[in-house]
Amino acid sequence: MIHLFCFVTRRPDLSSEAFSAHWRDRHGPLIRDLPRLARHLRRYEQNPRLDKDPEHGGGPGFDGVAHQIFDAHDDFIKFVKEPDYQEHVRADEQRFLDMGSLSFLLTEAPRVLIEGDRERAAVKLISFVRRKRGVERDAFHRWWSVERAARMRDDPDPVDLIIAHLQYPRTERDYERDGDGGFDGATEQWFPSLESFRTYSAQMATKPAVEASETSLLDLSKTQWIATRNEIVVLG
């Protein structure tokens, strides 16, 4: 399975309400209802930005994250090369998206670090992570997938604060797109409330081991994140 995550920003002339309505009621169904496009997709989710996100730090103002799942990388290529995509979807994107602000990543299937009942979550945090300049790609992924994953999974402190945590490593083929200049992976974390998310973040920031490893390997200034509501399933 290949996962596409795309951070989206509305056109500056659109209100948040107009953007959300178009994305949910026009754009999503457009993809779902075009058979030559839908046949390439295993699943399509929209993750709208949380209304109460006053401390948003993910960028100049992302409005949501699209999450699409394909059986293989070639299915994604076929999807974007379909005439229906070029004629209908691309044209519709111009109507409501700031195309210059899109940020996307293709990843492998997720590693499940913590699993719980995601349906009871009120907040879903989606992040893109990037290693520091000079850190080798393989070394970063070994640390991220083993040491950091184990710490996130086995730490007893946030057990009541976080419901689920998935980690998505970037695909080797996607690295060919921009070499080592982009992001290295994505994460999804589910929380029962905005307050639990804030408490969890504060607790993790004060753990010396976490702070030391993160600051030496992660480029925290380049981390891109957004707090969203639980996903709207368009297809799948």
N, C-alpha and C positions, 0 to 999 in steps of 0.2 A: 504494500500500500504506500502511496505517495500523498502527502498532505500539502496543500497550498494554504498559506496564511497571508492575507493582504490587509494591511492597515489602510483605511480609507478616510478621506477628508472631504467634506462637502464643498461645493463651489461657494466662494465668498458672498455671492449675491443671494444665497438660499438660507432660510432659517433652519434651525435644527429640526423643527417640526416638519417642514416641507421636505427636507432631505430624508428624514426617517420614513415618511409616508411613501416617497418615490422608491426608496430602496426596498421597503417591505412589500408594497402593493403593486409596483410596476416592474422593477428590475428583477427581483427574485422570481416571480412567476414567469417573466419573459424567458429566462434560462430554463426553468423547469418545463415549460410548455413547448419548447422547440425540440422535437424528438432527436434531431441530428446532433444537438448539443447534449441533451440529457443522457443519451446512450453512453457517453464517455465518463459520466460522473457516478461515483458510488454514493456520495452524500454531499449536501451543500447546506451550510449553516451561515446565518448572519448573527453577529454579536454586537448589538447596539450599545453605545457608550452609556454608562450608568448616569441617570439624571443627576444624582447627588455625587458629583466627582469634583469638589471644589479644590482639591489639592493635586489635581492631575499634573503629572510630571513627565508624561510620555512624549511630549513634543508640542508643536504650536497649536494643536487642537484636533487630534484625531476624533472621528465621529463613530468609529466602529471597526470591526475586523470581520472580513469574509473568510470562511474556512471551507475549503473544498477538498474532497478525498477522491483519488483516482486509483485504479488498480495498479498502474505502472506509469513511469515518467512519459512513455510514448503516448499514453492516453491523454495526458495534459497537453502535449504538443498537438495531437489531433484535435483536441477541443478548441484551442485558440486558432487553429488553421481552418476550422470549418467556415464555409462561406456565410452561414447564419451568424456566426460570432462576429465576423468582420462587418456584415451588413446591418445587423440588428443590435447586438449587444454593445459593440464598440460605439455605435452611434448613440445608444442610450446612455452609456457612461459619460459622454460629453454633456449630457443634460443635467447631471446632478453631482458629478465628482470633480474635484480639483485634481486633474490627471498628473500634474507635476509633483504632487505630494504623496502619491501612492508609494507604499513600501511593502515588498512581498518577499516570501521565502518559501522554498520547497524543502520539505523534510521527509525523513523516514517515519515509519510507524512509531508511536510513542512508547517510551518506557514508563511503566506505571510505578510511581514511587509511593503514593498513598492512594488508596481507593476507598470511596465511601458513597453514600447516597447523594449524588449530585443534584437530584431533583429538589432537595431541600435547601440548596444554596441560594443566597440572595445576591452574591457578588462573585463574579468570575474575573480573575486577573489574567490577562494575556500579555506576555513579554517576549521581546526579541533580545537575545544576549549576544555580546561580541567580546572576543578575547582581546587582551592588550596587544599593542604592536610589539613584535619581537617574540611573542609566545608562539611556539610551533603548534600547528593545527592538531597533530596527533596527540601531543602532550596535553593540550587543552581538553580534547575530547576524552582522554583517559581520566583526567581529573574530574571532569563534569559528570561522566557516566558512572564512575566508581566512587571516588572519595566524596564528592559533594552529594551525589545521589544517596549514598548510604547515610550521610549525616542528616539530610532532609527526611529520609524515610524512618530513621531510628531515633531521632530526637524526641524524647518524651514530653518536652515542654509544650509544644503547640498542638498536642493531640486534640484538644477541645476547640481549637481555633480554626483549623483547616480541615476541610472535608476530603479533598482529593488534590493530587498533584501529578501532572504528567509532564514529561520531558521529551522534546522532539529534536533530534540531531539533524542538522542540515545534510542534504544528499550530496554525494560526491559530484554528481552531474550538475547540480546547481552552483557549486563552487566554480565551475567553468565559466559561469556568466560574468562574474566580477573578481575572480581569483580570491585573494585574501582581503579584499577591500570591504566586504559586507559582514552580515551577521553570521553567527555560527550555530544558532539554534533558537528554538522557541519553547516556552513553557505555558501551561495552563494550570491555574490554581483556583479552587472553589472554596468560598467562605460562607458561613451562615449569615453574616451581616457585615456591613461596612465597618462597624466598630471592631469586630473580630479581625478583619483584615488589617486595620491600623495597629491593633495590639500585637498581632503576629509580626508585622514589619518592624515594630519597635523592639520586640524581643530578639529577633534575628540580628538586628543591627548592633546589639550589645554583646553578642557572643564573640569572644576574642578569636576563636579558631575560625569561625565563619568569616569574620571581618578580615583576618590576615590572608586567608586563601583567596577571598574574593578580590581584594585590592591588589594582589600580586598577579592574578590571572585574568580577571574580568575588567574590561574597560567600562566602569560603571557610568561614566559620563555619556556613553553611547547607548546605554540600555534604553529600549523603547517599550513603553508599557501603557496599558489602558485598563481601567476598571469597567467591566461591562455587566449587563444583565445576563441571565442564562440565555443560551442561544435560541434563535428562531430557526427551526428546521424547515428548510424550503424543499428539500428533496432528500429521500433516504430514510 
